[in-house]
Amino acid sequence: MKNKILLFLLMAFSISATAQESIGDRDENLQQMNKKGWELELKAGLNIGGATPLGLPREIRHISSFDPKLNGTLECAVTKWLGRWGIGSGVRLETKRMATGAIVKNYHTAIIQNGDRVAGYFTGYDKTLYNSNDLTMPITANYRVNSRWKLRGGLFLSYCLSNEFNGFVSDGYLRNGTPTGEKVTFDNGSSAIYNFDDDLRRFNWGAQAGFSWNAYRHFSLFADLTYSFCNIFKSDFKTVAFTMHPIFLNAGFGYRF
């Protein structure tokens, strides 16, 4: 945790130092862009959230733990202003991670036992880790409320550079194949892992909405809520019976050139 906070502070210092160097001698091309209504901004932030079903499925009886992790984001954003309204886009590198623990009943899954994949219905404790490193392009409509506040909303398209969804089950039993199938018990500290990394989709898209507040002439604070319309799993993946959608809040600071 301390290393992640230190990394974020180093990112903030790096952007701040780079920005300070440019305040005294702003590039002439950037000044011309500003006069024509173009705005360039660099942002750094943290993503907090997770991949979740819409509504709690009946298989999940109790959420025993949730760790949203510290997930960094870096973004270059461009806006073309047409009066109070503007059109924005950019490129964002972001990490979306979470870890959850839950008590489940008749939860359909596929564990790895003695090197074989065994599908069935599990009752007991389930621990899940989700991790996605994305390259995202947002397209937003922006509205300038006044000199300090800006609102925005729109869509985004993400490509997953790397992702994983895995975990383990313990303190319970698996019914092999059907809810009344052969019983495989996990007790006395025994467990079995599962891994659905190869079943995750690479592309996803969704909606985002947020705001920015100009704290100083060039520095701003921002927050954006993103929701993916897509299930994190491929369309032909049926092992997990319900869909899961990434929902994350990205908050941080930006430097406007």
C-alpha positions in Angstrom: 0.0 0.0 0.0 2.8 2.4 1.0 4.6 1.7 -2.3 1.4 2.5 -4.3 0.9 5.8 -2.5 4.5 6.7 -3.1 4.2 5.9 -6.8 1.1 8.1 -7.1 2.9 11.0 -5.3 5.9 10.6 -7.7 3.5 10.8 -10.6 2.0 13.9 -9.2 5.4 15.5 -8.6 6.6 14.6 -12.1 3.5 16.2 -13.8 3.7 19.2 -11.6 7.5 19.7 -12.3 7.0 19.4 -16.0 4.1 21.8 -15.9 6.0 24.4 -13.9 8.8 24.5 -16.4 6.3 25.5 -19.1 4.5 28.2 -17.2 7.2 30.9 -17.8 7.7 30.1 -21.5 4.6 28.6 -23.0 5.0 27.3 -26.5 3.7 29.6 -29.2 1.8 26.8 -30.9 -0.2 26.1 -27.7 -1.1 29.7 -27.4 -2.4 29.7 -30.9 -4.4 26.5 -30.1 -6.0 28.3 -27.1 -7.0 31.3 -29.2 -8.8 28.9 -31.6 -10.7 27.2 -28.8 -8.5 24.2 -28.3 -7.6 23.0 -24.8 -4.9 20.5 -23.9 -4.8 18.9 -20.4 -2.8 16.2 -18.7 -4.4 14.2 -15.9 -3.4 11.8 -13.2 -5.8 10.0 -10.9 -7.0 6.9 -9.0 -9.7 4.4 -10.1 -11.8 3.0 -7.3 -14.6 0.5 -8.0 -15.0 -3.1 -9.3 -16.6 -5.5 -11.7 -20.1 -6.3 -10.4 -23.4 -7.9 -11.3 -26.4 -5.6 -11.6 -28.2 -6.5 -8.4 -27.0 -9.2 -6.0 -27.5 -12.6 -7.5 -29.3 -15.2 -5.4 -26.1 -17.4 -5.5 -24.2 -14.7 -3.5 -25.5 -14.9 0.1 -23.0 -12.5 1.8 -20.1 -10.2 0.8 -17.5 -10.8 3.5 -14.7 -8.6 2.1 -14.1 -6.0 -0.6 -10.7 -4.5 -1.5 -10.9 -1.8 -4.3 -7.1 -1.5 -4.6 -5.3 1.6 -5.6 -5.5 1.9 -9.4 -3.6 4.6 -11.3 -4.7 6.5 -14.4 -2.9 8.8 -16.8 -4.7 10.7 -19.5 -4.1 13.2 -22.2 -7.3 15.1 -23.0 -8.2 17.5 -25.8 -11.3 19.7 -26.0 -12.5 21.9 -28.8 -14.6 24.7 -27.3 -17.5 26.3 -29.3 -18.6 28.9 -26.8 -19.8 27.3 -23.6 -20.1 23.9 -25.2 -17.2 21.7 -26.3 -16.3 18.3 -27.8 -13.7 16.3 -25.9 -11.5 13.2 -26.5 -8.2 11.8 -25.6 -6.3 8.7 -24.5 -6.3 7.2 -21.0 -4.1 4.5 -19.6 -5.8 3.0 -16.6 -5.8 0.0 -14.2 -9.0 -1.5 -12.8 -8.6 -4.0 -10.0 -10.5 -5.4 -7.1 -10.6 -8.4 -4.7 -13.7 -9.7 -3.1 -14.6 -12.5 -0.7 -18.1 -13.9 -0.5 -20.2 -16.7 0.9 -22.1 -18.4 -2.0 -24.6 -21.1 -2.4 -25.1 -23.2 -5.6 -22.7 -20.9 -7.4 -21.8 -22.3 -10.8 -18.1 -22.3 -11.4 -15.2 -24.5 -12.7 -12.3 -25.3 -10.5 -9.0 -26.9 -11.2 -8.5 -30.2 -9.4 -5.6 -32.6 -10.0 -4.8 -30.7 -13.2 -8.4 -31.1 -14.6 -11.1 -28.5 -14.9 -14.2 -29.6 -13.0 -17.4 -27.6 -13.4 -20.2 -27.7 -10.9 -22.2 -25.9 -8.2 -20.2 -24.6 -5.2 -21.4 -23.8 -1.7 -19.0 -22.1 0.7 -16.4 -19.3 0.6 -15.2 -17.8 -2.7 -12.3 -15.4 -3.2 -12.0 -13.5 -6.5 -9.3 -11.2 -8.0 -10.1 -9.0 -11.0 -7.5 -7.0 -12.8 -7.7 -5.1 -16.1 -5.1 -2.8 -17.7 -6.8 -0.7 -20.3 -6.1 1.8 -23.1 -9.2 3.9 -23.2 -10.5 6.6 -25.6 -13.4 8.8 -24.3 -15.6 11.0 -26.5 -17.6 13.5 -24.4 -19.8 16.6 -24.7 -18.4 19.3 -22.4 -20.2 22.3 -20.8 -18.4 25.2 -19.2 -20.6 26.4 -16.3 -18.3 29.3 -15.4 -14.6 30.0 -15.3 -14.1 27.3 -12.6 -16.6 24.5 -13.2 -16.9 22.2 -16.2 -19.3 19.3 -16.7 -19.0 16.4 -19.2 -20.7 13.2 -20.3 -20.3 10.8 -23.1 -19.0 7.4 -24.2 -15.7 5.5 -24.0 -14.1 2.6 -25.9 -11.5 0.5 -24.1 -9.0 -2.1 -25.2 -7.7 -4.5 -22.5 -3.9 -4.7 -22.7 -3.9 -7.4 -20.1 -6.6 -8.8 -17.8 -7.2 -11.5 -15.3 -10.1 -13.1 -13.3 -9.1 -15.8 -10.9 -9.4 -17.0 -7.3 -10.1 -19.9 -5.1 -12.9 -21.7 -3.2 -12.7 -23.2 0.3 -14.7 -24.1 3.4 -17.5 -25.8 1.5 -18.3 -28.3 -1.2 -18.8 -28.6 -5.0 -21.5 -30.6 -6.6 -20.0 -32.0 -9.8 -21.9 -31.2 -13.0 -25.4 -30.7 -11.4 -26.8 -29.3 -8.1 -27.3 -32.9 -7.0 -24.0 -34.3 -8.5 -21.2 -36.0 -6.7 -20.0 -34.0 -3.7 -16.4 -32.8 -3.5 -15.6 -31.3 0.0 -13.1 -28.6 0.9 -12.4 -28.4 4.6 -9.6 -28.4 7.1 -7.8 -25.7 5.1 -8.2 -27.4 1.7 -9.1 -25.3 -1.3 -9.2 -25.3 -5.1 -8.3 -22.5 -7.6 -10.1 -21.3 -10.7 -8.8 -19.2 -13.6 -11.0 -17.5 -16.2 -8.3 -15.2 -17.6 -8.7 -16.5 -21.2 -12.5 -16.0 -21.0 -12.3 -12.2 -20.6 -13.2 -10.0 -23.5 -10.6 -7.6 -24.9 -12.9 -4.7 -26.0 -15.5 -3.0 -24.0 -17.4 0.3 -24.2 -19.7 2.3 -21.9 -20.7 5.7 -20.6 -19.0 8.2 -18.4 -19.9 11.4 -16.7 -18.0 13.9 -14.6 -16.8 17.3 -13.7 -13.7 19.5 -13.3 -13.0 22.3 -10.9 -10.2 24.8 -11.7 -8.4 25.3 -8.4 -5.8 27.6 -10.0 -5.1 29.0 -13.4 -3.6 25.8 -14.8 -4.4 23.2 -12.1 -7.7 21.4 -11.7 -9.4 18.7 -9.7 -11.7 16.2 -11.5 -13.9 13.1 -11.0 -15.4 10.8 -13.6 -17.8 7.9 -13.1 -17.5 5.2 -15.8 -19.9 2.2 -16.4 -19.2 -0.5 -19.0 -22.2 -1.7 -21.0 -20.4 -5.0 -21.7 -20.1 -8.1 -19.6 -16.4 -8.6 -18.8 -16.6 -12.2 -20.1 -16.8 -13.3 -23.7 -20.3 -14.0 -25.1 -19.8 -17.7 -25.3 -18.6 -18.0 -21.7 -21.4 -19.6 -19.6 -19.5 -20.8 -16.5 -20.5 -17.8 -14.4 -24.3 -17.5 -14.7 -24.6 -13.8 -14.3 -23.1 -10.8 -16.1 -20.5 -8.5 -14.5 -19.9 -4.9 -15.5 -17.0 -2.7 -14.5 -18.1 0.4 -12.5 -15.3 2.8 -11.4 -14.8 6.3 -10.1 -11.7 8.0 -11.5 -10.6 11.1 -9.4 -7.5 13.1 -9.5 -5.9 16.3 -10.7 -5.0 17.9 -14.1 -2.7 20.5 -15.6 -4.2 22.6 -18.4 -1.8 24.1 -20.9 
